[in-house]
Amino acid sequence: MDTTEPTLEEKAGQAPLIAVGMSGGTDSSVAAALLVDRGVEVLGVTARMWKEGSRCCSLEAVQSARKVCWHLGIRHVVVNVLDDFMQNVAGRFAREYVDGKTPSPCVACNQTIKFGALLTRVVSFGCTGLATGHYAKRVEAGDGVHLYRGRDTSRDQSYFLHRLSQRQLAHAMFPLGDMIKQEDVIPYARERKLPIATGEESRDICFAPPGHHHEVVERFFPDASRPGDIVNMGGEVVGQHEGIHRCTVGQRRGLGLSGGPPLYVVRIDAERNQVVVGSREEACAPGCKLEDCRWISGHPPPSGQAVEVSVRYQHGPVPATIEPGDDGCCTIRFEGPQFGVAPGQAAVVYCGAEVMGGGWIARRA
């Protein structure tokens, strides 16, 4: 007897069913409704990722998603991915902060949870793919699947999806990619009478109270709140911090510094437990070094190619050139110095509207 586990693709061919990742909010609910209205058989899926305090996977979110599914006449299931989320997203988030970095948890979540653990689960249910409420577009071509920025550039979320592989993108669907929220999505939700609140949705980290990410870090690392020096570029002590995890490159407010010209965080030295501050000009970088790069096509753009780069969500993209290196690294040179280039954040490379890929910022260059 052949006991070989079927591949995702083999399992996906078992039934014409699409799973929709649902948080109970406007975007994911509209994504599900659009597919239902197109005659697609839909399964609503809510991932249980965090025990309490989350805005996208709380008990209230589950109940809201279930209510929408009932309204649409589709099934709804809750999938437990708590262990995966704790290890690959929340735990990593906390570790990077104590290492003096500024993490991008939504990027990690899309790669390892939504289109990782959750996709694997829904395919085991017989689903051919997983749709989400992301504002992004995918296009199939002879050379593979391509990812593009969403039509609503004010909400484009391709930045968070740049690490998806060809295999993951082959199973992904983004029904809102060609829609603009205020013009298309909100009116559609009202016309469809979806039982949701259509107000502004939070863009903060879902598992941390707004402005209180340090509380999550301290749950994982109780000793994170270790005071230390804030020093200027010359090494002179100008203040005290209450833990480097409370600071990020480019930060000005909340440092407790007064008098003199404005000072911004230029870098964080975890080894010395120091926060280094300087002028805005000193907080700008001409380029950055990336590590652990992922390219949607499987290979980086040619050395010296003119591209555009975002070094954080809704930054730019700005003109730059790329110099691929060894071991999944590359160097980005900006056309002009960029403010607040923070280690730990993702730098995403675009060619026009197409997402080429990107990597984690290791340091300024």
Backbone hydrogen bonds, N-H to C=O, Kabsch-Sander energy under -0.5 kcal/mol:
donor,donor_aa,acceptor,acceptor_aa,energy
3,T,1,M,-0.7
11,K,7,T,-2.5
12,A,8,L,-2.8
13,G,9,E,-1.1
14,Q,11,K,-1.8
15,A,12,A,-0.8
17,L,15,A,-2.0
18,I,41,E,-2.7
19,A,129,G,-2.4
20,V,43,L,-2.5
21,G,131,A,-2.7
22,M,20,V,-0.6
22,M,45,V,-3.3
29,S,25,G,-1.6
30,V,26,T,-2.7
31,A,27,D,-2.2
32,A,28,S,-2.0
33,A,29,S,-2.3
34,L,30,V,-2.8
35,L,31,A,-1.7
36,V,32,A,-2.3
37,D,33,A,-2.7
38,R,34,L,-1.0
39,G,36,V,-1.7
40,V,35,L,-2.4
42,V,40,V,-0.6
43,L,18,I,-2.4
44,G,75,R,-2.8
45,V,20,V,-2.8
46,T,77,V,-2.3
48,R,79,V,-3.5
49,M,47,A,-1.0
55,R,206,C,-1.8
62,V,58,S,-2.3
63,Q,59,L,-2.3
64,S,60,E,-2.4
65,A,61,A,-2.7
66,R,62,V,-2.4
67,K,63,Q,-2.0
68,V,64,S,-2.0
69,C,65,A,-2.4
70,W,66,R,-2.4
71,H,67,K,-2.1
72,L,68,V,-2.1
73,G,69,C,-1.1
74,I,69,C,-2.4
75,R,42,V,-0.6
77,V,44,G,-2.5
79,V,46,T,-2.4
81,V,48,R,-2.1
81,V,79,V,-0.7
85,F,81,V,-2.5
86,M,82,L,-2.7
87,Q,83,D,-2.1
88,N,84,D,-2.8
89,V,85,F,-2.1
90,A,85,F,-2.0
91,G,86,M,-2.3
93,F,89,V,-2.8
94,A,90,A,-2.1
95,R,91,G,-2.3
96,E,92,R,-2.6
97,Y,93,F,-1.5
98,V,94,A,-1.9
99,D,95,R,-1.1
100,G,97,Y,-1.6
101,K,96,E,-3.0
102,T,343,P,-3.0
107,V,104,S,-0.8
108,A,104,S,-1.5
109,C,105,P,-2.5
110,N,106,C,-2.1
111,Q,107,V,-1.9
112,T,108,A,-2.7
113,I,109,C,-2.3
114,K,109,C,-2.1
115,F,110,N,-2.0
116,G,113,I,-0.7
117,A,112,T,-2.1
118,L,113,I,-3.4
119,L,113,I,-0.6
120,T,116,G,-2.3
121,R,117,A,-1.8
122,V,118,L,-2.6
123,V,119,L,-2.2
124,S,120,T,-1.5
125,F,121,R,-0.9
126,G,123,V,-1.5
127,C,122,V,-2.1
128,T,17,L,-3.6
129,G,17,L,-0.7
130,L,171,H,-3.2
131,A,19,A,-3.3
132,T,173,M,-2.0
136,A,134,H,-1.3
137,K,148,Y,-2.4
139,V,146,H,-2.6
141,A,144,G,-2.6
144,G,141,A,-1.6
146,H,139,V,-3.2
147,L,355,V,-0.5
148,Y,137,K,-3.6
149,R,353,A,-2.4
150,G,135,Y,-0.8
151,R,177,G,-2.9
152,D,179,M,-0.6
153,T,151,R,-1.5
155,R,152,D,-1.8
156,D,152,D,-0.7
157,Q,135,Y,-2.8
160,F,157,Q,-1.0
161,L,158,S,-1.6
162,H,158,S,-0.5
162,H,159,Y,-0.8
164,L,161,L,-1.9
169,L,165,S,-2.9
170,A,166,Q,-1.9
171,H,167,R,-0.6
171,H,168,Q,-1.2
172,A,169,L,-0.9
173,M,130,L,-1.6
177,G,174,F,-2.0
179,M,176,L,-2.1
184,D,180,I,-3.7
185,V,180,I,-1.4
186,I,181,K,-2.9
188,Y,184,D,-1.8
189,A,185,V,-2.5
190,R,186,I,-2.1
191,E,187,P,-2.7
192,R,188,Y,-2.6
193,K,190,R,-0.8
194,L,189,A,-2.2
196,I,194,L,-2.5
208,A,205,I,-1.2
212,H,209,P,-2.7
215,E,212,H,-1.5
216,V,212,H,-0.6
216,V,213,H,-0.8
217,V,213,H,-1.7
218,E,214,H,-2.4
219,R,215,E,-1.0
220,F,216,V,-1.3
221,F,217,V,-2.8
224,A,221,F,-2.3
225,S,222,P,-0.5
226,R,224,A,-2.5
228,G,241,H,-1.5
230,I,239,G,-2.8
231,V,229,D,-0.6
231,V,275,V,-2.4
232,N,236,E,-2.3
233,M,277,V,-0.5
235,G,232,N,-2.4
238,V,230,I,-3.3
239,G,230,I,-1.3
241,H,228,G,-2.4
246,R,243,G,-1.9
247,C,244,I,-1.8
250,G,265,V,-2.8
251,Q,248,T,-2.1
255,L,252,R,-0.7
264,Y,278,G,-3.1
265,V,251,Q,-2.2
266,V,276,V,-3.1
267,R,276,V,-1.4
269,D,274,Q,-2.6
270,A,268,I,-0.9
273,N,269,D,-0.8
274,Q,269,D,-2.3
275,V,229,D,-2.0
276,V,267,R,-2.6
276,V,274,Q,-0.5
277,V,231,V,-2.9
278,G,264,Y,-2.3
283,A,279,S,-1.2
284,C,281,E,-1.3
285,A,338,Q,-2.8
288,C,332,I,-1.9
289,K,363,R,-2.9
290,L,330,C,-3.4
291,E,360,W,-2.4
293,C,328,G,-2.9
294,R,358,G,-3.1
296,I,356,M,-2.1
297,S,356,M,-0.6
298,G,295,W,-1.2
304,G,322,I,-3.2
305,Q,302,P,-2.0
307,V,320,A,-3.0
308,E,350,Y,-2.4
309,V,318,V,-2.5
310,S,348,V,-2.3
315,H,312,R,-1.9
316,G,314,Q,-0.6
318,V,309,V,-2.3
320,A,307,V,-2.5
321,T,333,R,-2.2
322,I,305,Q,-1.0
323,E,331,T,-2.4
325,G,329,C,-2.6
329,C,326,D,-1.3
330,C,290,L,-1.7
331,T,323,E,-2.0
332,I,288,C,-3.0
333,R,321,T,-2.4
334,F,286,P,-2.3
334,F,332,I,-0.5
335,E,319,P,-2.5
338,Q,285,A,-2.8
340,G,283,A,-1.9
341,V,283,A,-0.5
342,A,340,G,-1.0
344,G,361,I,-2.4
345,Q,342,A,-1.9
347,A,359,G,-2.9
348,V,310,S,-2.7
348,V,346,A,-0.6
349,V,357,G,-3.2
350,Y,308,E,-3.6
351,C,354,E,-2.4
354,E,351,C,-1.7
355,V,147,L,-3.1
356,M,349,V,-2.8
356,M,354,E,-0.6
357,G,349,V,-1.3
358,G,294,R,-2.4
359,G,347,A,-1.8
360,W,291,E,-2.4
361,I,345,Q,-3.0
362,A,289,K,-3.2
363,R,289,K,-1.1
365,A,287,G,-2.3
